[in-house]
Amino acid sequence: MAQILKTVFRNGRQEAFLGQLELFIARKESEIERVCNFHYEEFAQAVEQLLRIRFDSSRLKNTIAELNAQLQESGAKLLETTKLLATNHRTLLNIDSAHATLQSCLRLLERANKVFIQMDNRRFYAALRGLEELEQGIAVTQVAVGQTSREEESIPTLRERIRNEVTKETKDWLVHARELSRKVGRLAMEQTAYRQARVHAAMTGVAPGQPTAEGEQPQQKRKVSLSVELVLNEANEENLVDNETVKIDFRPLYQGLHIHTTLGLRDQFKTQYESDRRAQLDLVLSSHFTLRGVEDMVGFESFLWDIVGFFVVESVVGETGGGLRTRAAIEKLWESAVTSILSVTSSNLQDCGSPDLFLEIKLLLITFIQTLEGYDYNVERLYELMGGLFARYAELMKVGASERIRMIVELDDFSPMIIDNQSQYEQLPRSLRLSPIAKSGLGGASAALRNVFPRTLPFSKGVFQVCDIVRKFINGYYRFAEGFMHQYGAMDDLLKDSLEILLSQHVSQAILTKVADSQNLNLVVQTLTNLDFLESATTDFEDFLMEKRISHNKGGRVALQSKRVFQETHKQVEKRVFELMNEKIDEFLEVAEYDWLTTIVSTKPSPYLYDLVNYLTTINSSVLSSCPPQIKSFIYFDAFDHLSRNLEGVLLTPEVRKISMQAVENFHVDIAFLENFVEKLADPNVLDTFEEVRQEINLLRSETLEEYMNPSIRNRKYGRIKEHKVIVLLEKWVAFSVEFKSPRSLFSTCGTAPATPSPPTHTYCRIRPDSSMFGSLMSKRKDTPAETARRTAIDNILRAMRSQASATRDVAERESVDLPRSATPVSAGKPPTPSSATGSMSSFVLGVARRTG
């Protein structure tokens, strides 16, 4: 009830409640009356109860009225208090909301302030993340529209500011990296050079920087695996971009990439970076330098250092840049750079003419190539450049060596080399590699003789100098070829070809030019000795080349064709010796005078032969004293052969139509004098050089000419005489004898015979004149029976020979003096006869070897 009443009073429906209450009472009274009527007693009791209830109700009503009054009074106070509470609650809520808003604003302000601080501290990525949080905080916190709008508008501006700052830092980093690239490149190339030295030391056992003797071949010494050593070396190498000398901080670059990636501008950043790096590379490649002298190497070194440093940095960026530089992009940039490098280097090398400078350039380039190869750059085109550089270097080396050789040959005195002291003697093996020394007799000398100075060598100083140049030429080639392991084959072939040209054309040609322009027999004979040693040295050069090839794991025998060229040159020099000797002999023959119609017999040789023999004796004791026996014998053989043919030509010349027997005897004395001189030389190879002319004289002096028609006797006594020569000689004798029968002819002949001077007696002369033959001719004008028989025999011989040789008579007349002698087989004991002055030394030596074997 209390709740009902409270509700009634709260709603102000007291009257309605009272009305309803009265209706309810009336309804209940009616019901009561019905019940009472039905149950009177009960009704009376009920009425009594109702009356009591009515009383209680009335009392209750009053109580309620009192309570209601009290409630109304309390309710008014409560309502007022409630209103005040609601107002205070709303105020509290507003305060809480304002406090929360202020807290949120403070947090946003703190974030914004932190962003600015991070930007000031160059912590751009953290600032960018702070902007993102600030933007999210603004969206969550419903701040005033104006304020919120201004902050939202400032955020893109701040992002752009961050991007600009990062871009500026990236630009500054690019400039810094460009400035340090040269140092990076220098350190990288120094590291590679040191690694090369370590590898060389590991392979040869020679420590880096430790010198080796000139021409000495380093020994192969391997104690540990080369690959293990290389790994250990690389592990100990310092970081090229972070060391005591160079420190490149890649943080600005990577920060720029990260910031632009966060801003969604990664591709734009990569494009800009690639453009900037290409511009820097173009600047490096446009560097100006020349390569004309050693002083220009500084510019070239800086050029290579810049390129190496640039691509080392690119390699580091490619490996650690998180996709900023792909390998394909770096390779594309590298290929374009290689094209420019080839062009710039080739153009600057056009004016370079120094082999030493080329070698310095090569050392730099090979270090440059191997450095970049270590970073997995494709260097095949650079190796092609080195191949062209090697060919140019080879040509310069060849030109320089050929010019020095030409000067050496031109200035060489072509006299046996004299060694004055032990120091000079010790230098010879390094240039001649001992083989020619051993052949000269020095290598096998006793210890006592090896310490005796001065000492004379067979060859001239020019041989030593030429061999020294060739050795340096080969060493210079392989110094240049170091580092081209995969191109050693082509370079070996190029060296062999260049060496062939140097030896075959320049050395040989310089010698031939010197010999051709010289009339000095000493010089030309010394040249033969020099050529022998050069030919021997060619074998040593072959061994030297083979050793070099074996050192880089390429074997195979090396055969130089220049040995054959030296042999051909030897033949031409031999020809020149023969020409000079023959020219001198011809000078003596020019003063020779033979009276073929004389009737006076001389027991002494012609005066010119004394001078000739004295000349040959002098030549033997001076010019030919140092020649090998084979060469000396061959020179004598050709000289005597030339003299023999010329003397035979004097006897057979068509200008001499008649020959007296006195003249034949005088000619016999001359030939015997020469034969005696030849015998005293004690050289079996030249004993029979006058055999043909001796058989011709013996035939004319023979009293039994009919023996010539006997084949067995003819082959034994006159086997070297051609039949047409026999006819010519006999016809000349017959012509004189026919004319001698006339008194006028005899008188005329005897009266006009020149008085032959009597030279001093010479021990070489051994003459036994035929007194019976000449007595009959000098004392009678009519033929004796012996003479008649002799003439008859001659007529028979001539008749028989003419009938046999009628078909070849014209050929015999044309040949006369210049007919070549028939070669005698070596097996028959005769040395091979040279044709004119072009005999073959090799064939002669072969004949001597077979004979003395």
C-alpha positions in Angstrom: 0.0 0.0 0.0 2.8 2.3 0.8 4.2 1.9 -2.6 0.7 2.4 -4.2 0.2 5.5 -2.1 3.6 6.7 -3.0 2.9 6.3 -6.6 -0.5 8.0 -6.3 1.1 11.0 -4.6 3.9 11.1 -7.0 1.6 11.2 -9.9 -0.8 13.6 -8.3 -3.9 11.5 -8.7 -5.3 11.6 -5.2 -8.8 12.6 -6.3 -9.0 9.9 -8.8 -7.6 7.4 -6.3 -10.3 8.6 -3.8 -13.0 8.3 -6.4 -12.0 4.8 -7.3 -11.7 4.0 -3.6 -15.3 5.1 -3.0 -16.5 3.1 -5.9 -14.7 0.2 -4.6 -16.3 0.7 -1.2 -19.7 1.0 -2.6 -19.1 -2.2 -4.7 -18.0 -4.0 -1.7 -20.9 -2.7 0.5 -23.3 -4.0 -2.1 -21.6 -7.3 -2.0 -21.6 -7.2 1.7 -25.3 -6.5 1.7 -25.9 -9.4 -0.5 -23.9 -11.6 1.6 -25.6 -10.3 4.7 -28.9 -10.9 3.3 -27.8 -14.4 2.7 -25.9 -14.7 5.8 -27.4 -12.3 8.2 -25.7 -13.4 11.3 -22.6 -13.6 9.5 -23.5 -10.3 8.0 -24.2 -8.8 11.3 -20.9 -10.0 12.4 -19.4 -8.7 9.3 -21.1 -5.4 9.7 -19.7 -5.1 13.1 -16.4 -6.0 11.8 -16.8 -3.5 9.0 -17.7 -0.9 11.4 -14.6 -1.6 13.3 -12.8 -1.6 10.1 -14.5 1.7 9.2 -13.2 3.2 12.3 -9.8 1.8 11.7 -10.0 3.0 8.2 -11.0 6.5 9.2 -8.2 6.5 11.7 -5.9 5.1 9.0 -7.1 7.8 6.6 -6.2 10.5 9.0 -2.9 8.8 9.6 -2.4 8.6 5.9 -3.3 12.2 5.5 -0.7 13.1 8.1 1.8 10.9 6.5 0.9 12.3 3.1 1.5 15.8 4.4 4.8 14.7 5.8 5.6 12.9 2.6 4.8 15.9 0.5 7.0 18.0 2.6 9.8 15.5 2.5 9.3 14.9 -1.3 9.6 18.6 -2.0 13.0 18.7 -0.2 14.0 15.5 -1.9 13.1 16.8 -5.3 15.1 19.9 -4.7 18.1 17.9 -3.5 17.7 15.6 -6.5 17.7 18.4 -8.9 20.8 19.8 -7.3 22.4 16.3 -7.4 21.6 16.0 -11.1 23.1 19.4 -11.8 26.2 18.5 -9.9 26.5 15.2 -11.7 26.3 16.8 -15.0 29.0 19.2 -14.0 31.1 16.3 -12.8 30.7 14.6 -16.1 31.6 17.7 -18.0 34.7 18.1 -15.8 35.7 14.4 -16.4 35.2 14.9 -20.2 37.2 18.1 -20.2 39.9 16.4 -18.2 40.0 13.4 -20.6 40.1 15.8 -23.6 42.9 17.8 -22.0 44.8 14.6 -21.3 44.3 13.5 -24.9 45.4 16.9 -26.2 48.4 16.8 -23.9 49.4 13.4 -25.3 48.9 14.7 -28.9 51.0 17.7 -28.1 53.6 15.5 -26.5 53.6 13.4 -29.6 53.9 16.4 -31.9 56.7 17.8 -29.8 58.4 14.4 -29.9 58.1 14.4 -33.7 59.8 17.8 -33.9 62.5 16.7 -31.5 63.1 13.5 -33.6 63.3 15.6 -36.7 65.8 17.9 -35.1 67.8 14.8 -34.0 67.6 13.5 -37.6 65.6 10.5 -36.4 63.3 10.7 -39.4 61.8 7.3 -39.3 60.8 7.6 -35.7 59.4 11.0 -36.5 57.4 9.5 -39.3 56.0 6.8 -37.0 55.2 9.6 -34.5 53.2 11.4 -37.2 51.2 8.2 -37.9 50.4 7.9 -34.2 49.5 11.6 -34.0 47.2 11.2 -37.0 45.5 8.2 -35.4 45.2 10.1 -32.1 43.6 13.1 -33.8 41.1 10.7 -35.4 40.2 9.0 -32.2 40.0 12.2 -30.1 37.1 14.4 -31.2 38.8 17.7 -30.8 37.3 20.9 -32.0 36.9 21.0 -35.7 39.1 24.0 -36.3 41.9 22.7 -34.2 41.6 19.2 -35.6 41.5 20.5 -39.1 44.7 22.5 -38.7 46.6 19.6 -37.2 45.4 17.3 -39.9 46.5 19.8 -42.5 49.9 20.1 -40.9 50.7 16.3 -40.9 51.3 16.1 -44.8 53.5 19.1 -44.5 55.5 17.5 -41.8 55.8 14.3 -43.9 57.0 16.3 -46.9 59.5 18.1 -44.6 60.8 14.7 -43.4 61.1 13.5 -47.0 63.1 16.6 -48.0 65.4 16.2 -45.0 66.0 12.5 -45.8 66.6 13.3 -49.4 69.1 16.0 -48.5 70.9 13.5 -46.2 71.0 11.0 -49.0 72.5 13.6 -51.4 75.1 14.4 -48.8 75.8 10.7 -48.4 76.3 10.4 -52.1 78.7 13.2 -52.2 80.6 11.7 -49.2 80.7 8.3 -50.8 82.0 9.9 -54.0 84.8 11.6 -52.1 85.8 8.4 -50.3 85.4 6.1 -53.4 89.0 6.8 -54.4 90.3 5.7 -51.0 88.1 2.6 -51.1 89.4 1.8 -54.5 93.0 2.3 -53.5 92.6 0.0 -50.4 90.8 -2.6 -52.5 93.5 -2.7 -55.2 96.2 -2.7 -52.5 94.4 -5.6 -50.8 94.3 -7.5 -54.2 98.0 -6.8 -54.9 98.9 -8.1 -51.4 96.8 -11.1 -52.0 98.5 -11.7 -55.3 101.9 -11.5 -53.6 100.7 -13.9 -50.9 99.5 -16.4 -53.6 102.8 -16.0 -55.5 104.7 -16.6 -52.2 102.5 -19.7 -51.5 103.2 -21.1 -54.9 106.9 -20.3 -55.2 108.1 -20.1 -51.6 109.4 -16.5 -52.1 108.1 -14.1 -49.5 106.3 -10.9 -50.8 108.9 -8.3 -51.6 111.8 -10.8 -51.4 113.9 -10.4 -54.6 115.0 -13.4 -56.7 118.2 -13.6 -58.7 117.9 -12.3 -62.2 116.7 -15.0 -64.5 116.2 -17.5 -61.6 113.1 -19.6 -61.8 111.2 -19.7 -58.4 110.7 -23.2 -57.1 107.2 -24.6 -56.6 106.6 -25.1 -52.8 103.3 -26.1 -51.4 102.9 -26.8 -47.7 99.2 -26.2 -47.3 96.2 -25.9 -49.6 96.2 -22.7 -51.7 92.4 -22.4 -51.3 92.8 -22.6 -47.5 95.4 -19.9 -47.5 93.2 -17.7 -49.6 90.3 -18.1 -47.3 92.5 -17.3 -44.3 93.9 -14.3 -46.1 90.4 -13.0 -46.9 89.3 -13.6 -43.3 92.1 -11.4 -42.1 91.5 -8.6 -44.6 89.9 -5.4 -43.2 86.5 -4.1 -44.2 87.0 -1.7 -47.1 84.2 0.6 -46.1 84.7 0.5 -42.4 88.3 0.7 -41.2 90.7 3.1 -39.7 91.2 5.0 -43.0 87.8 4.9 -44.5 84.4 4.9 -42.8 81.3 5.0 -44.9 78.1 5.0 -42.9 75.3 3.6 -45.0 72.6 4.6 -42.5 71.5 7.7 -44.4 71.0 5.8 -47.5 69.1 2.9 -45.9 67.1 5.4 -43.8 66.2 7.3 -47.0 65.1 4.0 -48.6 63.1 3.1 -45.5 61.4 6.5 -45.2 60.5 6.5 -48.9 59.2 3.0 -48.6 57.0 4.0 -45.7 55.8 7.0 -47.6 55.0 4.7 -50.6 57.8 6.4 -52.7 60.2 3.5 -52.9 60.3 3.3 -56.7 60.8 7.1 -56.9 63.8 6.9 -54.5 65.4 4.0 -56.4 65.1 5.8 -59.7 66.6 9.0 -58.2 69.4 7.0 -56.6 70.2 5.2 -59.8 70.2 8.5 -61.7 72.5 10.2 -59.2 75.0 7.2 -59.2 75.0 7.1 -63.0 75.8 10.9 -63.0 78.7 10.2 -60.6 80.0 7.4 -62.7 79.9 9.6 -65.8 81.9 12.2 -63.9 84.5 9.5 -63.0 84.7 8.2 -66.6 85.1 11.7 -68.0 88.3 12.2 -66.0 91.1 13.5 -68.2 94.6 11.9 -68.1 97.4 11.0 -70.5 99.7 8.0 -70.7 102.9 9.3 -72.3 105.3 8.9 -69.4 105.7 7.5 -65.9 104.6 10.8 -64.5 101.2 10.3 -66.0 100.6 7.2 -64.0 99.2 9.2 -61.0 96.2 10.3 -63.1 95.6 6.8 -64.4 95.9 5.3 -60.9 93.3 7.8 -59.6 91.0 6.9 -62.5 91.1 3.2 -61.7 90.8 3.8 -57.9 87.7 5.9 -58.5 86.1 3.2 -60.6 86.9 0.4 -58.2 85.7 2.4 -55.2 82.5 3.2 -57.0 81.6 -0.4 -57.8 82.8 -1.7 -54.4 80.3 0.7 -52.9 77.6 -0.5 -55.4 78.4 -4.1 -54.5 78.0 -3.4 -50.8 74.7 -1.5 -51.4 73.5 -4.4 -53.6 74.2 -6.9 -50.9 72.9 -5.0 -47.9 70.5 -2.5 -49.3 67.4 -4.5 -49.1 66.6 -4.5 -52.8 67.7 -0.9 -53.4 70.1 -2.1 -56.1 69.5 -5.4 -57.9 72.4 -7.3 -59.3 71.0 -6.9 -62.8 70.9 -3.1 -62.4 74.5 -3.0 -61.1 75.7 -5.3 -64.0 73.9 -3.0 -66.5 75.7 0.0 -65.1 79.0 -2.0 -65.1 78.6 -3.0 -68.7 78.2 0.6 -69.7 81.1 1.6 -67.6 83.3 -1.1 -69.2 82.5 0.3 -72.6 83.7 3.7 -71.5 86.7 2.3 -69.7 87.8 0.4 -72.9 87.3 3.6 -75.0 89.1 5.9 -72.6 92.0 3.6 -71.9 92.5 2.6 -75.5 92.4 6.2 -76.7 94.9 7.3 -74.0 97.2 4.4 -74.8 97.6 5.5 -78.5 100.4 7.9 -77.6 102.2 5.4 -75.2 105.4 4.1 -76.7 107.3 2.8 -73.7 107.3 -0.9 -72.9 108.2 -0.2 -69.3 105.2 2.1 -69.0 103.0 -0.5 -70.6 104.2 -3.0 -68.0 103.3 -0.5 -65.2 99.9 0.0 -66.8 99.4 -3.8 -67.1 100.2 -4.3 -63.4 97.6 -1.7 -62.5 95.0 -3.0 -64.9 95.4 -6.7 -63.8 95.1 -5.6 -60.2 92.1 -3.5 -61.2 90.5 -6.5 -63.1 91.1 -9.0 -60.4 89.8 -6.7 -57.7 86.5 -6.2 -59.5 86.4 -9.9 -60.5 86.5 -10.6 -56.7 83.2 -8.8 -56.5 81.7 -11.0 -59.2 81.8 -8.4 -61.9 82.1 -9.7 -65.5 85.6 -8.8 -66.6 85.8 -10.8 -69.9 85.9 -7.6 -72.0 88.6 -6.2 -69.8 90.6 -9.3 -70.4 90.1 -8.7 -74.1 91.5 -5.2 -73.5 94.5 -6.8 -71.8 94.9 -9.1 -74.8 95.1 -6.1 -77.1 97.4 -4.3 -74.6 99.6 -7.4 -74.6 99.8 -7.4 -78.4 100.8 -3.7 -78.4 103.3 -4.4 -75.6 104.7 -7.3 -77.5 105.1 -5.1 -80.6 106.8 -2.4 -78.6 109.1 -4.9 -77.0 109.9 -6.4 -80.3 110.6 -3.0 -81.9 112.8 -1.9 -78.9 114.7 -5.2 -78.8 115.2 -5.2 -82.6 116.5 -1.6 -82.5 118.9 -2.5 -79.7 120.0 -5.6 -81.5 120.6 -3.6 -84.7 122.7 -1.1 -82.7 124.6 -4.0 -81.0 125.4 -5.7 -84.3 126.3 -2.4 -85.9 128.7 -1.4 -83.0 130.1 -4.8 -82.4 133.7 -5.2 -83.4 133.2 -8.9 -84.2 136.3 -9.9 -82.4 136.5 -12.7 -79.7 135.2 -11.6 -76.4 137.7 -11.0 -73.7 136.7 -11.6 -70.0 138.8 -9.5 -67.7 137.7 -10.7 -64.3 135.5 -13.2 -62.4 132.6 -10.8 -62.3 132.3 -10.6 -66.0 132.6 -14.4 -66.3 129.8 -14.9 -63.8 127.5 -12.8 -65.8 127.7 -15.0 -68.9 125.6 -18.0 -67.7 122.7 -15.7 -66.9 122.5 -14.6 -70.5 123.8 -17.6 -72.4 122.4 -20.2 -70.0 125.8 -22.1 -70.0 125.4 -24.1 -73.1 127.4 -21.9 -75.4 129.9 -21.4 -72.6 130.3 -25.1 -72.3 130.8 -25.4 -76.0 133.5 -22.8 -75.9 135.5 -24.9 -73.5 135.0 -22.7 -70.5 132.4 -24.9 -68.8 134.7 -27.9 -68.6 137.8 -26.0 -67.6 139.6 -27.0 -64.5 139.3 -25.0 -61.4 142.7 -23.5 -61.9 142.0 -22.4 -65.4 138.6 -21.0 -64.5 140.3 -18.5 -62.2 142.8 -17.3 -64.9 142.0 -13.9 -66.4 141.9 -12.3 -68.9 140.2 -15.1 -70.9 139.1 -15.1 -74.5 135.8 -16.6 -75.7 135.2 -17.8 -79.3 132.2 -15.5 -79.8 132.2 -11.7 -79.9 130.6 -9.5 -77.2 127.6 -8.9 -79.4 126.5 -12.5 -79.0 126.4 -12.1 -75.2 124.5 -8.8 -75.5 122.0 -10.3 -78.0 121.3 -13.3 -75.8 120.9 -11.0 -72.9 118.4 -8.9 -74.8 116.5 -12.0 -75.9 116.4 -13.3 -72.3 115.1 -10.0 -71.1 112.6 -10.0 -74.0 111.2 -13.4 -72.8 111.2 -12.4 -69.2 109.5 -9.1 -70.0 106.8 -11.0 -71.9 106.0 -13.3 -69.0 106.2 -10.4 -66.5 103.4 -8.9 -68.6 101.5 -12.2 -68.9 101.3 -12.8 -65.1 97.7 -12.8 -64.0 96.3 -14.0 -67.3 95.9 -17.7 -66.4 93.1 -18.3 -68.9 95.0 -16.6 -71.7 98.4 -18.1 -71.2 98.0 -20.3 -74.3 97.4 -17.4 -76.7 100.2 -15.4 -75.0 102.6 -18.3 -75.3 101.9 -18.5 -79.0 102.2 -14.8 -79.4 105.6 -14.8 -77.6 106.8 -17.7 -79.7 105.8 -15.8 -82.9 107.4 -12.6 -81.7 110.6 -14.4 -80.7 110.6 -16.1 -84.1 110.4 -12.7 -85.8 113.0 -11.1 -83.5 115.5 -13.9 -84.1 114.7 -14.8 -87.7 114.2 -11.3 -89.1 115.9 -8.8 -87.0 118.9 -10.6 -85.5 119.6 -12.6 -88.7 118.9 -9.6 -91.0 121.2 -7.3 -88.9 124.0 -9.8 -89.2 123.5 -10.2 -92.9 123.4 -6.4 -93.4 126.6 -6.1 -91.4 128.3 -8.9 -93.4 127.1 -7.6 -96.8 128.5 -4.2 -96.2 131.9 -5.4 -94.9 135.0 -6.3 -96.8 136.7 -7.4 -93.6 137.3 -11.1 -93.7 138.0 -11.2 -90.0 134.6 -9.8 -89.3 132.8 -12.2 -91.7 134.6 -15.3 -90.3 133.9 -14.2 -86.7 130.2 -14.0 -87.8 130.3 -17.7 -88.6 131.4 -18.4 -85.0 128.8 -16.1 -83.7 126.1 -17.8 -85.7 127.1 -21.2 -84.3 126.6 -19.9 -80.8 123.4 -18.1 -81.6 122.1 -21.3 -83.2 123.1 -23.2 -80.0 121.5 -20.4 -77.9 118.2 -21.0 -79.8 118.0 -24.4 -78.3 118.4 -22.8 -74.9 115.7 -20.3 -75.7 113.4 -23.2 -76.5 114.2 -24.8 -73.1 113.7 -21.5 -71.4 110.3 -21.1 -73.1 109.3 -24.7 -72.1 110.3 -24.0 -68.5 108.1 -20.9 -68.5 105.2 -22.8 -70.0 105.6 -25.6 -67.4 105.5 -23.0 -64.7 101.9 -22.2 -65.6 100.9 -25.8 -66.2 101.3 -25.8 -69.9 103.8 -28.4 -71.2 104.8 -29.4 -74.6 108.0 -29.0 -76.6 108.8 -25.6 -78.1 110.5 -25.7 -81.5 111.8 -22.4 -82.9 112.1 -22.1 -86.7 114.8 -19.5 -86.1 117.3 -22.2 -85.7 116.8 -23.1 -89.4 117.0 -19.5 -90.3 120.3 -19.2 -88.5 121.5 -22.2 -90.5 120.4 -20.5 -93.7 122.1 -17.3 -92.5 125.2 -19.3 -91.8 125.2 -20.5 -95.4 124.9 -17.0 -96.7 127.7 -15.8 -94.4 129.7 -18.8 -95.7 129.0 -17.6 -99.2 130.3 -14.1 -98.2 133.5 -15.7 -96.8 133.9 -17.6 -100.0 133.3 -14.4 -102.0 135.9 -12.4 -100.0 138.4 -15.2 -100.2 137.8 -15.8 -103.9 138.0 -12.1 -104.5 141.4 -12.0 -102.9 142.5 -15.0 -104.8 141.2 -13.4 -108.0 143.4 -10.4 -107.2 146.4 -12.6 -107.1 145.3 -14.3 -110.3 145.0 -11.0 -112.0 148.7 -10.5 -111.8 149.5 -14.0 -113.0 151.2 -14.2 -116.4 151.5 -17.4 -118.3 153.4 -17.7 -121.6 151.8 -20.7 -123.2 154.2 -20.6 -126.2 157.4 -20.5 -124.1 160.2 -22.9 -124.8 161.9 -22.2 -121.5 161.3 -24.4 -118.5 161.3 -22.8 -115.1 162.0 -24.9 -111.9 160.4 -22.3 -109.6 156.7 -21.4 -109.3 155.2 -18.2 -110.5 155.9 -15.2 -108.2 152.2 -14.5 -107.5 151.9 -17.9 -105.9 154.4 -16.9 -103.2 152.2 -13.9 -102.3 149.1 -16.1 -102.4 150.5 -18.8 -100.2 151.8 -16.2 -97.7 148.3 -14.7 -97.6 146.7 -18.0 -97.0 149.3 -18.8 -94.3 148.5 -15.5 -92.6 144.8 -16.2 -92.8 145.3 -19.6 -91.3 147.3 -18.3 -88.3 145.1 -15.3 -87.6 141.6 -15.1 -89.0 140.9 -18.8 -89.0 142.8 -19.6 -85.8 139.6 -19.4 -83.6 137.4 -21.2 -86.1 136.2 -24.7 -85.5 138.1 -27.2 -87.7 135.0 -27.9 -89.8 134.6 -24.3 -90.8 138.3 -23.8 -91.4 138.4 -26.9 -93.5 135.3 -25.8 -95.5 136.7 -22.3 -96.1 140.0 -23.8 -97.3 138.2 -26.3 -99.5 136.2 -23.6 -101.2 139.2 -21.3 -101.6 141.4 -24.1 -103.2 138.5 -25.3 -105.3 138.0 -21.7 -106.6 141.7 -21.4 -107.3 141.8 -24.8 -108.9 138.9 -24.0 -111.2 140.4 -20.7 -112.1 143.8 -22.2 -112.9 142.0 -24.8 -114.9 140.1 -22.1 -116.7 143.4 -20.4 -117.5 144.5 -23.6 -119.1 141.3 -24.3 -121.0 140.3 -20.7 -122.0 139.6 -20.4 -125.7 142.0 -17.4 -125.8 144.9 -19.8 -125.5 144.9 -21.7 -128.8 148.4 -23.3 -128.4 150.3 -24.7 -125.5 153.9 -25.7 -125.5 155.2 -28.5 -123.4 157.5 -26.1 -121.6 154.5 -24.1 -120.6 152.8 -27.3 -119.4 155.9 -28.0 -117.3 155.9 -24.5 -115.8 152.2 -24.9 -115.0 153.0 -28.3 -113.5 155.6 -26.5 -111.2 152.9 -24.1 -110.0 150.3 -26.8 -109.3 152.9 -28.9 -107.5 153.8 -25.9 -105.4 150.2 -25.4 -104.4 149.8 -29.2 -103.7 152.8 -29.1 -101.5 151.3 -26.2 -99.5 148.0 -28.1 -99.2 149.8 -31.1 -97.9 151.5 -29.1 -95.2 148.0 -28.0 -93.9 147.5 -31.6 -92.9 143.8 -31.4 -93.7 142.6 -34.5 -95.5 139.5 -32.8 -96.7 141.3 -30.4 -99.0 144.1 -32.7 -100.3 142.5 -33.5 -103.6 141.2 -30.0 -104.5 143.7 -29.8 -107.4 143.2 -33.3 -108.4 141.3 -32.5 -111.7 143.9 -30.0 -112.9 146.6 -32.3 -111.8 145.2 -35.1 -114.0 144.9 -32.7 -116.9 148.6 -31.8 -116.6 149.6 -35.4 -116.1 147.8 -36.3 -119.3 149.7 -33.7 -121.3 153.0 -34.8 -119.8 152.3 -38.5 -120.3 154.5 -40.3 -122.8 151.9 -43.1 -123.1 148.8 -41.2 -124.2 147.3 -44.3 -125.8 146.6 -45.4 -122.2 143.8 -42.9 -122.1 141.8 -45.1 -124.5 142.0 -48.0 -122.0 138.8 -47.5 -119.8 140.3 -49.1 -116.7 143.5 -47.0 -116.9 141.5 -43.9 -117.8 139.2 -44.3 -114.8 142.2 -44.8 -112.5 144.5 -42.0 -113.8 142.2 -39.6 -115.4 138.8 -40.3 -113.9 138.0 -36.6 -113.2 138.8 -35.2 -116.6 135.8 -34.6 -118.9 136.3 -35.8 -122.5 135.6 -32.5 -124.0 138.4 -31.0 -121.9 140.8 -33.7 -123.1 140.0 -32.8 -126.7 140.6 -29.1 -126.0 144.0 -29.7 -124.3 145.2 -32.1 -126.9 144.1 -29.8 -129.7 146.1 -26.9 -128.2 149.2 -29.1 -127.9 148.8 -30.3 -131.5 148.3 -26.8 -132.7 151.6 -25.7 -131.1 153.5 -28.8 -132.3 152.3 -28.3 -135.9 153.4 -24.6 -135.8 156.7 -25.6 -134.0 157.8 -27.6 -137.1 158.2 -24.3 -139.0 161.7 -22.8 -138.5 160.2 -19.3 -138.7 157.7 -20.2 -136.1 160.3 -21.7 -133.9 162.6 -18.7 -134.3 159.8 -16.3 -133.8 158.7 -18.2 -130.7 162.1 -18.4 -129.2 162.9 -14.8 -130.0 159.8 -13.4 -128.5 159.7 -15.6 -125.4 159.7 -13.3 -122.4 162.4 -13.6 -119.9 160.9 -15.2 -116.8 162.3 -13.7 -113.6 163.9 -16.2 -111.3 162.2 -16.1 -108.0 164.0 -17.2 -104.9 164.1 -20.8 -104.1 161.1 -22.0 -102.1 160.9 -25.2 -100.2 157.4 -25.9 -101.5 158.8 -26.5 -105.1 159.5 -30.1 -106.0 160.1 -30.3 -109.8 161.6 -33.1 -111.9 161.6 -31.9 -115.5 161.4 -34.5 -118.3 164.8 -33.8 -120.0 164.3 -36.4 -122.8 161.1 -34.8 -124.0 162.2 -31.2 -123.9 165.7 -32.1 -125.2 164.2 -33.5 -128.4 162.0 -30.4 -128.8 164.7 -27.9 -128.2 167.5 -29.6 -130.3 165.7 -30.7 -133.5 163.3 -29.2 -135.9 162.2 -32.6 -137.2 160.0 -35.0 -135.2 161.7 -37.8 -133.6 160.1 -41.3 -133.8 158.8 -40.8 -130.3 157.2 -37.5 -131.2 155.8 -39.0 -134.3 154.3 -41.8 -132.3 153.0 -39.3 -129.7 151.4 -37.2 -132.4 149.9 -40.3 -134.0 148.5 -41.4 -130.7 147.1 -38.0 -130.1 145.5 -38.0 -133.5 144.0 -41.4 -132.8 142.7 -40.2 -129.5 141.2 -37.1 -131.0 139.6 -38.9 -133.9 138.0 -41.5 -131.5 136.8 -38.8 -129.1 135.5 -36.6 -131.8 133.5 -39.4 -133.2 132.1 -40.3 -129.8 131.4 -36.7 -128.8 130.2 -35.3 -132.1 126.7 -34.9 -130.7 127.9 -33.0 -127.7 130.8 -30.9 -129.2 128.8 -27.6 -129.1 128.0 -28.1 -125.5 131.6 -28.8 -124.6 132.7 -25.6 -126.3 130.2 -23.5 -124.4 131.2 -24.9 -121.0 135.0 -24.4 -121.4 136.3 -22.8 -118.2 133.0 -22.4 -116.3 132.0 -26.0 -116.4 131.1 -27.2 -112.9 133.1 -30.1 -111.6 131.4 -33.4 -111.0 130.7 -34.0 -107.4 132.5 -36.9 -105.9 130.4 -39.1 -103.6 131.3 -38.7 -99.9 131.6 -42.4 -99.6 134.5 -42.3 -102.1 136.5 -40.1 -99.7 135.9 -36.8 -101.4 134.3 -33.8 -99.7 131.2 -32.3 -101.3 132.1 -29.6 -103.8 130.2 -26.3 -103.5 128.7 -24.8 -106.5 130.6 -21.5 -107.1 130.7 -19.9 -103.6 127.3 -21.3 -102.4 128.5 -24.6 -100.9 126.6 -26.1 -98.0 128.5 -26.2 -94.7 126.1 -28.8 -93.4 126.7 -31.2 -96.3 130.4 -30.6 -96.1 130.5 -31.4 -92.3 128.3 -34.5 -93.0 130.9 -35.7 -95.6 133.7 -35.1 -93.2 131.9 -36.9 -90.4 131.2 -39.9 -92.6 134.8 -40.0 -93.8 136.4 -39.7 -90.3 133.8 -42.0 -88.7 
